[in-house]
Amino acid sequence: MEIDGIEYEKQLEKEFEAKINMFIKLTGRLILWLQEEGIGYSHILREYEKDHNGETVKTAFS
């Protein structure tokens, strides 16, 4: 059975929304886990302020 363009777009929107919701849910779980482990945002940002060569790089949060 073929579906028309409008139905196809609606289906794609539903799938995209489901993926966004899953991303938000998993991100929330990750943040909670990091907090439980005692890893805060400032620690994470300090760790990622250095690039692979060990040189300090400017980040949006610096």
C-alpha positions, -999 to 999 in steps of 0.1 A, spaced: 0 0 0 14 34 -10 10 64 11 7 99 -2 32 127 4 13 142 33 10 109 52 47 102 45 57 136 59 35 130 90 52 97 96 87 112 92 78 139 117 66 113 142 98 93 138 119 124 142 100 136 172 105 101 188 143 103 181 145 138 197 126 126 227 149 96 231 179 119 228 166 142 255 158 113 278 192 97 274 210 130 279 190 135 311 201 101 323 237 108 314 236 141 334 221 124 364 247 96 363 275 121 360 261 140 390 258 108 410 295 101 402 304 135 415 313 149 381 299 184 376 297 206 346 328 226 356 349 194 358 337 183 323 344 216 308 379 217 322 387 183 308 376 192 273 394 226 272 424 208 259 426 193 224 444 161 215 478 178 214 474 190 250 471 226 238 445 248 254 417 256 230 389 281 233 355 266 241 321 282 241 321 277 279 356 290 287 
